[in-house]
Amino acid sequence: MSDMSGVSERIRLSVPVIVEGKYDKARLSQVVDAVIVPTDGFAVFNNAEKRAMIRRLGERGVILLSDSDGGGRLIRSHLRGMLDGIPVYDVYAPAIRGKEPRKSAPSKAGILGVEGVPNDVLRGLFEKLTAAHPELLREPGSVPSDSGQGKNPVTKALLYELGLNGTAGSSERRAAVAEALGLPRDMTVNAFCAAVNLISSEEEVRERCRCLDS
């Protein structure tokens, strides 16, 4: 199976995708343009802050993508219980035998985790999902948002204006705003924009910045 990294345009999703770890997130980000939240494996079981963040980001629905081994099934089951009342869309990684390049030995189950699944296979999974649920797609140039009429999206230009991107100290300033909004501190600019457009507004971001400056 060939890896299509960099060849096809990423699939734009309107809801966040939950994965197990940071390497899964790195792989999936080559295929989809969306908010991607890693659970840090089983750590999410005892991390109330992470669970609250996932519920907040997923108010309009979430996509679950986990490894196809026993651990992945356990994490998926836990998340489904945690997300009771929220639309959940399941995507299952295929059971492909092998090991990830960064690992010295295969997993106990002997199959690839999400991080090792080729991009074209992942793309096929999400194309099948969005064909069945077209509401999960968003238009080119748009951001994942529940904005409605009259709500201005949070953009990179706004972040620059507020000193949250492209200026001295912007990374730490953006991290502080993210934390105040209940989001991870280490989000990229694109992920920050997408997440804020899901759960907040331009005015709230401006207000958080005013608080930092006061």
Backbone bond lengths (Angstrom), bond angles and torsions (degrees), N, CA, C in turn:
res aa  C-N    CA-C-N  psi(-1)  N-CA   C-N-CA  omega(-1)  CA-C   N-CA-C  phi
1 M - - - 1.462 - - 1.515 109.59 -
2 S 1.291 117.29 128.23 1.456 121.23 -177.54 1.504 110.55 -81.46
3 D 1.329 115.34 154.90 1.458 121.60 177.23 1.515 107.66 -101.32
4 M 1.331 117.24 121.54 1.460 122.34 -172.22 1.510 112.67 -95.55
5 S 1.336 116.70 20.71 1.462 119.80 -177.36 1.522 111.76 -53.65
6 G 1.338 115.41 129.09 1.454 120.25 175.16 1.511 114.69 82.51
7 V 1.340 118.58 -2.85 1.454 120.75 -175.62 1.522 110.48 -95.61
8 S 1.325 117.25 -48.95 1.452 121.30 -175.90 1.519 110.91 -101.04
9 E 1.319 115.34 150.34 1.457 120.45 176.74 1.517 109.48 -65.93
10 R 1.310 116.57 142.35 1.453 120.02 -179.52 1.534 111.06 -67.63
11 I 1.304 115.68 149.40 1.457 122.46 179.51 1.529 108.48 -80.29
12 R 1.322 117.50 121.40 1.461 122.28 -177.64 1.531 110.38 -86.04
13 L 1.325 115.82 120.26 1.463 120.97 -176.37 1.525 110.99 -112.47
14 S 1.309 115.39 147.68 1.462 120.67 -177.17 1.531 112.97 -96.27
15 V 1.329 117.60 -5.31 1.466 121.13 178.44 1.524 108.71 -128.52
16 P 1.326 117.91 158.85 1.463 119.97 -178.72 1.524 112.67 -73.72
17 V 1.332 114.52 157.94 1.465 121.74 175.70 1.531 107.82 -113.95
18 I 1.315 116.60 130.66 1.459 122.01 178.33 1.525 108.79 -101.79
19 V 1.335 116.68 126.26 1.458 122.46 178.29 1.530 108.61 -126.24
20 E 1.327 116.30 175.14 1.462 119.61 -174.79 1.528 113.36 -80.72
21 G 1.328 118.08 -44.41 1.459 118.95 -172.20 1.511 113.97 -142.78
22 K 1.347 115.14 176.32 1.464 120.50 -176.09 1.522 112.55 -67.42
23 Y 1.331 118.33 -29.33 1.460 119.81 178.59 1.530 110.92 -74.21
24 D 1.334 115.83 -33.30 1.466 119.88 173.27 1.526 109.83 -63.54
25 K 1.331 115.54 -42.86 1.467 120.53 178.85 1.522 110.89 -61.13
26 A 1.339 116.42 -43.87 1.466 119.96 -179.95 1.520 111.24 -61.99
27 R 1.324 116.76 -41.14 1.473 120.24 178.45 1.520 110.76 -65.85
28 L 1.332 116.64 -49.34 1.456 120.06 -175.00 1.517 112.11 -66.15
29 S 1.326 117.72 -30.28 1.460 120.31 -179.03 1.526 112.01 -65.06
30 Q 1.324 117.12 -15.43 1.458 120.44 174.91 1.532 111.96 -78.63
31 V 1.334 116.09 -14.68 1.460 121.66 -173.18 1.525 112.78 -110.99
32 V 1.342 116.93 -38.74 1.462 120.39 -177.67 1.520 110.83 -121.72
33 D 1.320 115.29 149.44 1.458 123.63 173.62 1.523 106.03 -105.10
34 A 1.321 115.81 98.18 1.461 120.43 -173.67 1.516 109.20 -162.73
35 V 1.316 116.13 169.05 1.463 121.08 167.94 1.525 106.76 -73.94
36 I 1.340 116.85 122.14 1.465 121.63 179.81 1.522 107.66 -118.19
37 V 1.317 116.32 123.39 1.460 121.29 -175.67 1.528 109.78 -118.10
38 P 1.343 117.97 117.32 1.467 120.24 175.37 1.531 110.99 -82.32
39 T 1.320 116.59 142.31 1.470 120.57 178.21 1.516 111.82 -85.05
40 D 1.343 117.14 -8.42 1.465 121.55 -172.97 1.522 109.90 59.82
41 G 1.326 114.41 45.00 1.462 120.38 178.63 1.517 111.96 64.09
42 F 1.335 115.66 -137.13 1.459 120.43 -177.76 1.526 112.42 -73.97
43 A 1.330 117.92 -7.99 1.466 120.72 -177.55 1.519 111.79 -58.84
44 V 1.331 116.99 -27.31 1.465 120.19 -178.74 1.528 111.29 -62.66
45 F 1.331 117.18 -23.72 1.463 120.33 -179.34 1.528 111.59 -59.63
46 N 1.344 115.99 -35.16 1.464 120.80 -174.95 1.526 113.08 -113.32
47 N 1.321 116.39 13.55 1.462 120.52 -177.68 1.530 108.96 -111.40
48 A 1.321 115.69 92.87 1.463 120.57 -176.61 1.521 111.49 -62.95
49 E 1.350 116.74 -36.05 1.465 120.40 -179.61 1.527 110.84 -64.38
50 K 1.324 116.80 -43.88 1.466 120.93 179.43 1.531 110.29 -64.78
51 R 1.321 116.93 -42.64 1.467 119.88 179.54 1.523 111.16 -62.53
52 A 1.330 116.74 -41.32 1.469 120.55 179.05 1.523 110.39 -65.07
53 M 1.335 116.53 -39.63 1.460 120.12 179.64 1.527 110.71 -63.89
54 I 1.345 117.10 -42.69 1.457 121.06 -179.77 1.526 109.93 -62.64
55 R 1.310 116.52 -43.19 1.468 119.34 179.18 1.527 110.67 -64.02
56 R 1.320 117.24 -39.10 1.464 119.81 -179.08 1.523 110.89 -67.88
57 L 1.327 116.37 -46.18 1.461 119.61 179.29 1.522 111.55 -64.63
58 G 1.326 116.23 -31.19 1.464 120.20 -173.59 1.507 115.08 -97.88
59 E 1.308 117.26 24.64 1.470 119.58 -177.18 1.521 112.58 -56.69
60 R 1.337 116.92 -32.38 1.477 120.58 -178.76 1.521 111.98 -100.29
61 G 1.334 116.66 5.82 1.457 120.25 178.93 1.516 111.69 130.01
62 V 1.317 116.95 155.27 1.454 122.22 176.44 1.520 109.11 -140.02
63 I 1.339 114.57 155.18 1.459 121.48 172.98 1.520 107.10 -107.73
64 L 1.322 117.56 128.88 1.459 122.25 178.08 1.525 109.52 -103.14
65 L 1.327 115.71 125.16 1.464 121.93 175.70 1.517 107.65 -130.49
66 S 1.331 116.46 113.62 1.463 119.45 -179.16 1.519 109.89 -131.73
67 D 1.332 115.34 167.20 1.458 120.37 176.36 1.529 109.56 -61.99
68 S 1.321 115.77 158.26 1.467 119.54 -176.19 1.522 112.81 -92.57
69 D 1.345 117.35 14.38 1.464 120.01 177.59 1.523 110.36 -92.94
70 G 1.338 116.54 -176.07 1.456 121.07 -178.00 1.514 112.88 -62.08
71 G 1.339 116.35 -38.53 1.454 120.09 178.76 1.514 111.52 -63.14
72 G 1.325 116.38 -41.71 1.456 120.73 178.66 1.515 111.82 -63.16
73 R 1.314 116.24 -40.09 1.469 119.74 179.21 1.526 111.03 -67.13
74 L 1.336 116.85 -36.32 1.465 120.45 178.97 1.527 110.49 -66.71
75 I 1.335 116.72 -44.47 1.464 120.87 179.00 1.523 110.30 -62.98
76 R 1.325 116.68 -42.54 1.472 120.64 179.45 1.527 110.44 -61.34
77 S 1.329 116.49 -44.09 1.465 120.52 -179.74 1.522 110.83 -62.45
78 H 1.330 116.65 -42.07 1.469 120.92 178.99 1.526 110.59 -63.22
79 L 1.329 116.41 -44.92 1.462 120.14 -178.77 1.524 111.26 -64.58
80 R 1.319 116.53 -39.74 1.468 119.07 179.24 1.526 110.65 -60.89
81 G 1.318 116.92 -40.80 1.453 120.24 177.61 1.516 111.68 -65.59
82 M 1.331 115.89 -39.54 1.458 121.73 -179.77 1.523 111.87 -68.00
83 L 1.340 116.60 -29.17 1.461 121.85 -175.25 1.527 112.22 -99.05
84 D 1.302 115.99 23.80 1.462 120.59 -179.97 1.528 110.32 -53.72
85 G 1.327 116.29 129.84 1.459 121.68 -179.11 1.511 114.20 92.29
86 I 1.339 117.27 -6.56 1.464 122.63 179.33 1.526 108.60 -109.00
87 P 1.340 118.88 135.78 1.470 120.01 177.24 1.535 110.76 -59.81
88 V 1.311 117.21 126.67 1.460 122.57 179.99 1.528 108.99 -120.48
89 Y 1.325 115.54 128.67 1.464 122.33 179.24 1.524 108.29 -112.36
90 D 1.319 116.95 119.74 1.455 121.49 -175.73 1.516 112.09 -91.43
91 V 1.330 115.71 132.30 1.460 122.56 170.09 1.531 105.87 -124.61
92 Y 1.322 116.26 126.29 1.456 121.00 -175.56 1.527 110.72 -107.41
93 A 1.331 115.78 124.21 1.461 119.80 175.18 1.523 108.76 -67.19
94 P 1.340 118.27 134.70 1.463 120.27 179.63 1.527 111.11 -69.49
95 A 1.318 116.32 152.30 1.462 121.36 179.47 1.530 109.12 -83.85
96 I 1.329 115.73 90.61 1.460 122.27 -179.84 1.530 108.24 -105.48
97 R 1.312 117.27 122.72 1.461 120.29 -178.55 1.531 110.38 -71.55
98 G 1.330 115.23 141.56 1.456 120.24 179.46 1.515 111.03 148.05
99 K 1.341 115.75 -170.35 1.462 120.81 176.61 1.525 109.66 -139.38
100 E 1.312 115.22 153.49 1.453 121.03 179.15 1.530 109.48 -73.93
101 P 1.341 118.16 143.92 1.471 121.45 -177.78 1.520 114.30 -55.73
102 R 1.341 117.68 -32.52 1.466 119.36 -176.16 1.527 112.25 -77.33
103 K 1.343 117.37 -11.61 1.463 120.80 -176.51 1.522 111.07 -98.81
104 S 1.329 115.53 148.07 1.461 120.38 -179.61 1.525 112.33 -82.63
105 A 1.324 117.00 -19.64 1.463 120.98 -178.96 1.522 109.21 -148.03
106 P 1.328 117.25 156.18 1.467 119.85 178.03 1.529 111.36 -64.22
107 S 1.307 116.30 164.75 1.461 120.90 174.59 1.524 109.37 -67.86
108 K 1.322 116.39 168.91 1.464 121.00 179.80 1.522 111.25 -56.19
109 A 1.333 116.11 -37.46 1.470 120.38 -179.76 1.526 111.85 -79.08
110 G 1.347 116.98 -15.68 1.459 120.35 178.22 1.514 114.42 76.66
111 I 1.342 116.80 17.41 1.461 120.22 -179.40 1.523 110.33 -122.16
112 L 1.329 115.61 158.52 1.463 120.87 -178.28 1.525 111.82 -71.31
113 G 1.334 115.23 140.11 1.443 119.11 168.97 1.520 108.84 -80.44
114 V 1.320 116.98 178.07 1.464 121.28 -179.43 1.525 110.69 -54.40
115 E 1.328 117.37 -38.83 1.464 120.32 -177.57 1.517 113.32 -61.79
116 G 1.335 117.12 -21.86 1.456 120.60 -178.86 1.513 114.61 -99.55
117 V 1.322 117.42 -5.35 1.467 120.96 -179.33 1.525 109.40 -74.97
118 P 1.328 118.41 129.17 1.470 120.51 -178.66 1.533 112.46 -57.81
119 N 1.312 115.31 148.67 1.466 120.65 -177.78 1.515 112.86 -57.48
120 D 1.339 116.98 -39.77 1.462 118.14 -177.37 1.524 111.41 -66.96
121 V 1.334 117.35 -30.28 1.463 120.47 176.81 1.526 110.13 -70.57
122 L 1.333 116.30 -44.99 1.461 119.93 177.13 1.522 111.18 -61.47
123 R 1.314 115.87 -42.04 1.469 120.03 178.49 1.529 110.22 -58.72
124 G 1.309 117.05 -44.01 1.456 120.47 179.09 1.517 112.44 -60.41
125 L 1.339 116.76 -38.77 1.460 120.49 178.66 1.529 111.47 -63.17
126 F 1.323 116.11 -43.08 1.466 119.74 -178.27 1.529 112.02 -76.97
127 E 1.313 117.25 -29.74 1.472 119.06 174.46 1.527 110.15 -65.82
128 K 1.327 116.21 -39.08 1.475 120.06 177.71 1.522 110.34 -65.40
129 L 1.340 116.44 -42.61 1.464 120.15 179.52 1.518 111.51 -62.56
130 T 1.330 117.29 -47.67 1.467 119.96 -175.95 1.527 112.26 -73.94
131 A 1.328 117.16 -22.18 1.464 119.14 173.63 1.534 109.77 -68.13
132 A 1.334 115.40 -36.66 1.469 119.84 178.61 1.527 111.68 -79.62
133 H 1.343 116.25 -27.18 1.474 121.27 -178.06 1.528 109.34 -132.87
134 P 1.316 118.60 74.53 1.477 121.17 -177.01 1.517 113.60 -60.87
135 E 1.333 117.25 -18.42 1.469 119.78 178.74 1.529 111.69 -66.78
136 L 1.319 117.23 -13.39 1.462 120.79 179.20 1.522 112.41 -81.42
137 L 1.330 116.89 -9.61 1.463 120.84 178.71 1.525 110.06 -90.36
138 R 1.334 116.25 154.73 1.452 120.42 172.56 1.520 109.18 -129.16
139 E 1.314 115.43 160.41 1.460 121.23 -173.19 1.530 111.53 -74.28
140 P 1.356 117.21 153.87 1.473 120.30 175.94 1.523 111.14 -56.14
141 G 1.316 115.88 137.55 1.460 120.85 177.82 1.508 114.27 83.67
142 S 1.344 117.22 -7.87 1.451 119.71 179.82 1.522 109.28 -91.17
143 V 1.310 114.89 170.35 1.463 121.03 177.70 1.514 107.93 -119.25
144 P 1.346 118.88 153.77 1.454 119.56 175.39 1.517 109.49 -61.98
145 S 1.311 118.03 113.03 1.460 119.28 -172.77 1.512 110.98 -154.44
146 D 1.312 115.48 147.94 1.459 122.03 171.95 1.521 107.75 -111.28
147 S 1.324 113.73 43.10 1.458 119.27 -165.58 1.516 114.82 -69.92
148 G 1.308 117.76 -42.16 1.447 119.13 -174.56 1.513 111.00 73.21
149 Q 1.318 116.54 -173.85 1.456 120.98 -177.96 1.516 111.30 -70.77
150 G 1.323 117.12 139.98 1.438 121.82 170.93 1.505 116.32 82.69
151 K 1.341 118.75 -1.49 1.453 120.51 -179.70 1.509 109.35 -99.54
152 N 1.340 116.65 123.39 1.456 121.00 -178.90 1.520 110.35 -79.96
153 P 1.333 118.64 130.84 1.462 120.30 178.57 1.517 111.38 -71.30
154 V 1.310 115.54 152.53 1.466 121.83 174.38 1.527 107.05 -82.72
155 T 1.328 116.07 122.53 1.458 122.03 -175.39 1.532 110.53 -122.57
156 K 1.336 115.98 170.41 1.464 120.43 175.86 1.527 111.12 -61.60
157 A 1.324 116.21 -35.28 1.469 119.87 178.51 1.524 110.64 -62.50
158 L 1.326 116.68 -41.00 1.464 120.23 177.97 1.527 110.12 -65.38
159 L 1.320 116.52 -41.86 1.467 119.57 179.53 1.522 111.36 -60.76
160 Y 1.329 115.69 -40.19 1.469 119.43 177.68 1.530 110.30 -62.98
161 E 1.312 115.52 -44.05 1.474 120.49 179.50 1.524 111.04 -58.94
162 L 1.331 116.72 -36.93 1.460 121.45 -176.26 1.530 113.31 -91.63
163 G 1.335 116.05 4.69 1.464 119.40 179.99 1.506 114.01 73.76
164 L 1.336 116.39 26.52 1.459 121.16 -179.42 1.529 112.29 -103.22
165 N 1.317 116.99 0.22 1.465 121.00 -179.83 1.527 109.30 -160.17
166 G 1.333 116.17 136.14 1.456 121.32 171.59 1.511 116.31 77.92
167 T 1.324 117.17 10.37 1.470 120.46 179.13 1.525 108.86 -130.61
168 A 1.313 115.97 165.31 1.465 120.70 179.77 1.529 110.39 -59.32
169 G 1.308 116.16 128.51 1.461 120.68 178.67 1.508 114.69 78.14
170 S 1.330 117.40 6.88 1.471 119.85 -174.98 1.531 112.41 -66.85
171 S 1.327 117.23 -34.88 1.469 119.44 -178.33 1.523 111.19 -63.05
172 E 1.335 115.99 -45.76 1.466 119.41 179.67 1.524 110.86 -68.36
173 R 1.320 116.85 -36.62 1.467 120.72 178.65 1.533 109.87 -65.22
174 R 1.336 116.01 -43.97 1.466 120.25 178.46 1.527 110.56 -63.52
175 A 1.331 116.35 -39.16 1.463 120.53 178.55 1.522 110.96 -61.30
176 A 1.337 116.38 -39.96 1.462 120.60 -179.97 1.531 111.13 -65.74
177 V 1.333 116.52 -40.85 1.465 120.13 177.81 1.523 110.25 -66.48
178 A 1.342 116.19 -42.50 1.465 120.06 178.61 1.523 110.24 -58.36
179 E 1.322 116.64 -46.11 1.465 120.47 179.97 1.524 110.84 -61.39
180 A 1.325 116.90 -40.53 1.460 120.66 179.70 1.523 111.89 -64.45
181 L 1.336 116.12 -27.36 1.467 121.16 179.48 1.522 112.12 -90.61
182 G 1.334 116.75 1.64 1.458 120.23 180.00 1.515 113.57 81.01
183 L 1.346 116.54 24.21 1.451 122.17 -179.45 1.524 110.03 -110.11
184 P 1.349 117.98 161.82 1.471 120.18 177.02 1.526 111.06 -61.53
185 R 1.324 116.78 144.06 1.458 121.30 -178.76 1.528 112.76 -71.63
186 D 1.333 117.74 -25.27 1.468 120.74 -171.39 1.525 114.01 -97.08
187 M 1.329 118.22 25.88 1.460 120.91 -178.85 1.523 110.72 -71.51
188 T 1.346 116.34 143.85 1.455 120.52 172.60 1.533 108.70 -70.62
189 V 1.335 115.71 168.12 1.468 119.72 179.39 1.522 110.74 -59.07
190 N 1.335 116.74 -46.83 1.462 119.81 -178.89 1.528 111.37 -62.52
191 A 1.337 116.45 -43.49 1.464 120.19 -179.76 1.526 110.80 -66.12
192 F 1.325 116.64 -37.23 1.452 120.52 178.61 1.528 110.56 -62.58
193 C 1.336 116.55 -47.91 1.470 120.54 178.70 1.526 111.02 -58.33
194 A 1.321 115.71 -46.24 1.465 119.86 -177.44 1.523 110.92 -64.20
195 A 1.328 116.90 -44.03 1.459 120.57 -178.35 1.524 111.33 -65.88
196 V 1.334 116.36 -44.66 1.469 119.74 -178.80 1.528 110.57 -63.93
197 N 1.317 117.07 -36.94 1.460 119.53 178.34 1.526 112.61 -69.50
198 L 1.317 116.71 -19.22 1.461 120.04 174.84 1.525 111.98 -79.56
199 I 1.336 116.87 -37.24 1.461 118.99 -167.71 1.518 114.76 -119.91
200 S 1.335 117.83 -10.17 1.458 118.35 -171.72 1.525 110.71 -140.66
201 S 1.326 116.87 -151.49 1.455 121.75 -175.43 1.515 110.40 -153.90
202 E 1.324 116.20 165.95 1.462 121.07 175.79 1.521 110.93 -58.28
203 E 1.312 117.02 -43.47 1.467 120.38 -176.70 1.527 111.15 -63.30
204 E 1.333 116.88 -39.75 1.464 118.08 179.55 1.523 110.82 -66.80
205 V 1.327 117.24 -38.61 1.465 120.28 177.66 1.531 109.52 -63.14
206 R 1.325 116.22 -43.59 1.475 119.72 177.64 1.534 110.47 -60.45
207 E 1.314 116.65 -41.58 1.461 120.74 -179.14 1.526 110.81 -65.16
208 R 1.341 116.89 -41.03 1.466 120.28 177.75 1.527 110.35 -62.28
209 C 1.316 116.73 -38.20 1.472 120.51 178.46 1.526 110.91 -67.80
210 R 1.329 116.66 -38.63 1.466 119.89 177.31 1.528 110.20 -62.26
211 C 1.339 116.16 -37.27 1.464 119.67 178.48 1.523 111.06 -65.39
212 L 1.346 116.70 -38.43 1.460 120.37 177.69 1.523 111.38 -63.71
213 D 1.334 116.12 -34.13 1.465 121.03 -174.78 1.525 113.30 -86.47
214 S 1.317 116.08 -10.57 1.476 118.72 -175.59 1.527 112.11 -84.44
